Amino acid sequence: MGNRTRVGVDVGGTFTDVVLLTPDDDLVTAKVPSTADQSVGVVEGIEKACSEAGIDPAEVDAFTHAMTVSVNALLEEDGAETALVTTEGFRDVLEIARQDRPDLYDFDETRPDPLVPRRRRFEVPERTTIDGVEKPVDEAAVREVADRIEDSDAESVAVSLLHAYQHEENEARVTEILREELDVPVSASHEVLAEFREYERTSTTVVDAYVKPAIDAYLGRLEERAEERGVPAPRIMQANGGIAAARTVRDRPVTTSMSGPAAGVVGAAATAGDAADDLSGLVTFDMGGTSSDVSLVREGEAERTTDAEINGRPIKVPMVDVNTVGAGGGSIAWVDEGNALRVGPKSSGAEPGPACYGRGGTDPTVTDANVVLGYIGGSSALGGELSLDEAAAEDALANLADAAGLDDALAAARGVYRVANANMTRAIRAVTVERGHDPREFGLVAFGGAGPMHAANLAERLDVGTVVVPRACGVLSAYGLLAADEKHDAVRTLRQPLADLDRGRVETAYDELGSQVLDDVADGAEATVERAADLRYLGQSFELTVPVDAQFDAETVAERFHQAHETTYGYRMDEPVELVNVRATAVAERDEVSVRYEAGEDPQKGTRQAFFGERFHETAVYDRESLPVGETVEGPAILEQDESTVVVPPEWAGAVQPDGTFVMTHGGDAR
């Protein structure tokens, strides 16, 4: 996409990150504090990046955005007052769920309350089975339900009727009537998730309805603010790792539930591909201000899942498979009742932020620990403009030391660093070892404001020998927005044993799904359709997804399933294989992002004392943007840039790649 100015903006819990790519392939990055109304911070970030690039915001040709509106609504439980309309006798499916406890041996563990209270769950007389409609909708009863919803405080409605994934006629008619009668948005399960499993389908549809008013209002404000400055309407990152037009995500806002983390994984895959040539794949590690996100990239593609939960609510739409832990730079360190040192999940946020920000914060955080350890210091300027108060960090850690019975602030800082790293190591093991992957065969891609400070230590814990730090590591989720393709997904349940497969029915389903996803693409002529299938051994209650060729061949698909099962669980079976769901994804590829890197002059800024092993070391401090291509940096060293800091411990060495990516290796020559 030559001779165009593109901007990507990712909203995080602490900072809003901006990446701007000029027609000359110059990369400009910026950070601004996130704001209560995210659209304010987004526009401020665009204006800041444009100012640094010396252009007017009206010169921006393309604007892509990742946000936390939907996930925040779910985590903070402040979404719309939602009503649920369902088949008579099934109003309690959200409460019954799977009839299990979140923690089998914890008798005090409780489920989160349903997003829809019982008083706003309404039943309509109708009946559909997997074979078809047995009892048509009573339209008078639906209009009566509409009157009751109107009299309630409902701001949004979800419709999920029994077996509507297989036969949508009754649900489609109920939805049509409710949209005629009500002046609130209505989400229908056959439009949101045409997939079996009543609880998960209903939960996903309710989540869609729950976040829809907030997403619609937010995008309206953002589009208005962008238009005032001459910036194009945003295209939005979805949880599946692809972008879509704002109108599309307004229709299905549940697809934005993990928007930001997905963008980070896409950015990691786009910038670290060459480093993975001799590896099984990449572990992506995004440590921001509030949390850390971990995912896998294999064969250049981010791993995806359809089995995710946010705050205890199942969401079955396809999304990048991200494991999140509450350990970020702003995570607060504290002492529990057993006098053990803990880190997170509570965060200091952007205001007041860690103590070292000098904005009135007094709680000790991971960032404060990094200051005391010397990894960031007086020469650092977070976001290019926020200088650090080292004395405030020292005081905060000293108070923590007193509470924990430790010797001094340094002992507390070392403890915070170790505990935070232990939390993040467990997250990496969850996506590697626990899924049959050997982390020693992977590289670690570190990004986020704090990720590159902790990456080498995590790699040593996991025996990972290569760490990749992209040039735009502090704002990589925003960078990923420039690299993301347009993607749209659709699914249909089609349960059949492979041995008795009705191939004509399967091909018809794929053709219909293909047409559906192509309709969502901005330019269908630019898109291709990828096929996949969910399969399981007969009698199993879970599925694995495998790719499907242009023509469905049962033997090929079965062998792919056997291989996937063996990789995931360590064995294969002789049992019959059952097709459960068919999937289609439309992909419209964007031009690759090409970035020009030109080093500055005099990269070494000086030295400072930084703690490694059991003592402080005299450590060289470099301006990362001034390191020339091919330059090798031996540890211990610290590389500073506006949005992030890279820590190179002893026994590590790193080299600058042609695009500015920094690749570290342990115990050998940098490559």
C-alpha positions, -999 to +999 in steps of 0.1 A: +000+000+000+027+024-011+025+062-009-001+061+019+000+072+055-014+046+079-020+048+116-027+021+141-040+029+177-042+003+205-059+012+238-044-004+269-052-002+306-025+023+312-014+038+279-028+043+244-002+033+218+001+048+183+021+038+153+022+059+122+038+048+089+046+075+064+046+071+026+084+070+029+082+039+052+093+060+082+079+046+115+067+071+141+055+059+175+038+076+204+022+069+238-004+089+257-022+080+289-055+061+283-086+081+291-120+073+306-136+079+272-111+060+251-119+080+220-103+111+236-070+094+242-071+078+207-074+111+190-048+127+213-024+099+203-030+104+166-024+141+169+008+135+189+021+110+163+012+133+134+029+162+151+061+142+155+059+131+119+053+167+107+020+160+090-016+170+095-040+144+108-061+150+076-032+134+057-038+100+073-052+076+046-060+046+068-068+042+105-070+009+123-079+005+159-079-020+188-099-013+219-109-026+253-144-014+255-161-048+253-136-066+275-138-038+301-176-041+301-173-078+309-145-074+335-162-045+353-197-058+347-210-024+336-225-034+302-260-029+290-291-040+310-298-070+289-329-091+283-330-127+271-357-143+250-356-181+248-378-212+244-404-218+269-390-239+298-353-229+291-350-195+307-324-207+333-298-221+309-274-193+319-277-202+356-276-240+352-246-237+328-227-270+328-237-280+364-201-280+376-180-259+400-152-237+387-129-253+412-138-288+422-122-288+456-130-252+466-163-252+484-163-214+487-159-209+450-189-192+434-199-186+399-203-151+386-239-139+384-255-143+350-253-112+329-291-114+326-311-116+359-340-140+360-366-111+359-353-101+325-354-136+310-385-142+289-400-173+273-419-178+241-440-209+232-423-226+202-404-258+196-376-267+172-356-299+172-326-309+152-350-324+127-370-292+121-397-269+135-423-289+155-442-259+168-442-225+150-438-193+169-469-178+186-465-143+172-490-128+196-470-142+225-438-126+211-455-092+209-466-096+245-430-104+255-419-073+235-443-052+257-429-067+289-393-060+277-403-024+269-417-020+304-384-033+319-351-014+321-336-035+292-312-016+269-305-046+247-320-080+239-305-114+232-326-141+215-315-178+218-341-204+210-336-242+212-318-257+182-318-224+163-283-232+151-298-260+130-332-245+120-334-207+124-369-202+112-386-196+146-357-176+160-355-154+128-392-146+131-389-138+169-360-115+161-378-098+133-408-090+155-387-078+184-368-055+161-401-041+148-415-036+182-385-024+202-362+006+200-332-013+214-306-036+197-314-073+193-288-100+190-299-134+176-279-166+182-282-178+146-265-146+135-239-145+163-230-182+166-248-209+146-232-237+166-246-264+190-243-264+228-271-244+243-253-228+272-222-216+252-244-204+223-267-185+247-238-171+267-220-158+235-252-142+223-259-125+256-223-112+257-229-097+222-261-080+234-244-069+267-216-050+250-234-038+219-247-004+232-213+005+246-195-005+214-220+014+192-218+045+213-180+044+215-175+039+178-200+067+171-179+091+193-147+080+178-159+083+142-172+118+150-139+129+166-119+114+137-141+131+111-136+165+128-098+161+122-101+147+087-091+112+098-108+083+080-133+061+098-115+034+118-113-003+108-115-024+140-093-053+151-113-084+160-104-111+184-097-135+155-067-115+145-083-098+115-097-063+110-132-054+099-152-023+091-168-005+121-203-012+108-195-049+109-183-050+145-213-029+154-235-057+142-214-084+160-195-066+188-187-099+206-159-103+180-140-074+196-136-091+230-098-096+228-090-069+202-058-055+217-040-088+226-049-102+191-032-072+175+000-078+195+002-114+184-003-103+147+025-077+152+048-103+166+043-127+138+048-099+112+081-086+127+098-118+140+092-142+111+128-146+100+139-154+135+116-184+135+132-201+105+151-226+125+125-229+153+092-247+158+075-214+163+073-183+185+060-176+220+047-141+220+050-123+254+032-089+258+038-073+292+019-040+295+009-019+324-019-040+338-014-076+326+008-099+305-005-118+275+011-150+261+003-168+228+018-190+202+027-184+165+033-215+144+040-216+107+037-178+106+001-179+119-013-171+154-029-200+172-067-195+175-093-210+197-131-211+200-131-221+236-125-189+256-139-173+288-138-138+300-147-133+336-163-167+337-185-162+306-179-185+277-174-168+243-173-192+214-164-169+185-129-176+170-102-156+186-064-156+189-055-180+217-042-157+244-034-167+280-035-136+303-021-132+338-025-101+361+012-092+361+021-060+343+044-031+350+018-014+371+008-045+391+009-038+428+031-059+451+016-068+484+019-092+514-009-117+520-022-131+553+005-158+553+032-132+549+040-143+514+049-117+487+023-114+460+022-094+427-011-083+411-038-087+399-046-052+412-029-024+392-020+012+398-033+021+364-024+052+345-034+076+373-017+078+397+004+049+383+036+034+399+053+055+426+082+063+402+058+082+379+058+110+404+020+114+402+011+107+438+012+069+437+027+052+467+020+015+461+050-006+451+047-020+416+068-041+392+079-009+375+092+004+408+111-028+414+128-024+380+138+011+389+154-001+422+172-029+403+186-004+379+169-017+347+152+017+342+166+049+356+171+086+354+180+085+317+148+067+309+118+087+297+087+066+295+066+075+265+094+099+255+084+125+281+077+110+316+108+112+337+112+088+367+112+096+404+138+070+416+135+081+453+097+075+453+103+040+439+129+033+466+105+045+493+076+023+480+098-008+480+112+000+514+077+001+528+070-032+512+102-046+527+090-036+562+056-053+556+072-085+543+100-086+569+127-082+542+161-064+547+156-034+525+142-020+493+166-040+471+155-073+487+119-064+481+126-054+445+143-087+439+113-105+454+088-086+433+108-093+401+110-130+409+074-134+418+062-115+387+085-136+365+072-168+381+036-158+373+046-151+337+066-183+333+035-203+344+015-185+316+041-195+290+041-231+302+003-231+299+005-225+261+035-247+255+043-276+278+006-281+288-003-283+251+024-307+240+050-281+228+086-280+240+094-243+247+131-250+241+122-254+204+106-219+203+118-183+203+104-157+226+091-125+211+090-098+238+070-066+236+048-042+256+063-015+277+077-039+302+082-072+283+117-067+270+129-060+306+118-094+317+122-115+286+157-128+290+150-139+326+119-158+315+138-174+286+164-187+310+138-202+332+123-221+302+156-229+285+147-208+255+178-197+236+164-169+214+146-137+223+133-114+196+126-077+205+108-059+176+118-023+169+083-011+179+082-034+209+066-008+232+037-003+208+037-036+190-001-041+192-005-008+174+021-019+149+002-052+144-029-031+134-010-020+103+000-056+094-034-073+101-054-087+072-092-084+070-109-116+083-144-128+088-156-161+102-187-182+101-196-216+115-224-242+112-230-273+132-232-303+108-228-335+130-221-366+109-198-396+113-171-393+086-178-429+076-214-420+066-206-385+053-232-368+031-205-350+010-231-330-009-246-316+023-211-307+035-201-289+003-234-270+003-228-258+038-193-247+029-205-228-002-232-210+019-207-201+046-182-189+020-208-166+005-217-153+040-182-144+049-174-129+015-204-106+019-187-091+050-155-083+032-150-047+020-139-059-014-150-096-019-129-098-051-097-093-030-105-122-006-100-159-004-120-184+016-103-208+040-121-239+052-118-258+084-137-285+104-142-294+140-139-331+146-138-356+175-137-393+182-173-406+186-183-402+222-159-374+230-172-341+243-146-318+228-134-311+193-102-302+175-101-279+144-082-289+113-078-273+079-099-285+050-090-284+013-111-269-014-129-302-018-138-321+014-119-354+014-129-375+044-097-396+046-075-366+044-095-348+071-095-378+093-057-382+091-053-345+100-075-350+130-056-380+142-023-361+139-038-331+157-051-353+185-018-370+189+001-337+190-023-323+216-030-352+238-001-376+230-021-404+215-046-414+187-075-438+188-091-463+165-126-450+173-148-436+145-143-399+138-173-375+138-176-342+120-192-316+143-188-281+128-178-267+095-161-233+094-152-207+067-129-177+070-127-150+044-092-134+043-084-102+024-047-097+026-032-062+030+002-052+017+031-061+040+044-033+062+078-022+050+098-001+076+129+019+070+155+018+098+183+043+099+205+044+130+214+076+147+248+086+160+267+078+192+245+050+206+261+046+241+245+070+266+267+060+295+266+034+322+247+027+354+246+000+381+221-028+374+214-059+394+221-093+379+226-126+398+236-117+433+252-082+428+252-049+409+271-047+376+284-017+358+261-018+328+263+000+295+232+020+285+225+025+248+200+045+228+184+017+209+174+038+179+211+048+174+224+012+172+236+005+136+225-026+117+247-056+125+259-040+158+264-067+185+257-058+221+272-080+248+255-082+282+251-068+307+236-039+288+204-019+287+188-005+255+165+024+260+138+038+237+108+060+242+082+032+247+102+004+262+135-008+276+155-039+267+176-057+294+205-078+281+218-098+311+253-113+314+258-143+291+234-129+266+243-110+234+221-093+208+224-080+172+204-054+153+186-067+122+180-046+090+145-036+101+157-026+136+146-058+153+170-068+181+176-106+184+192-119+216+208-153+221+220-170+252+255-184+257+266-179+221+272-155+193+243-131+185+226-137+152 
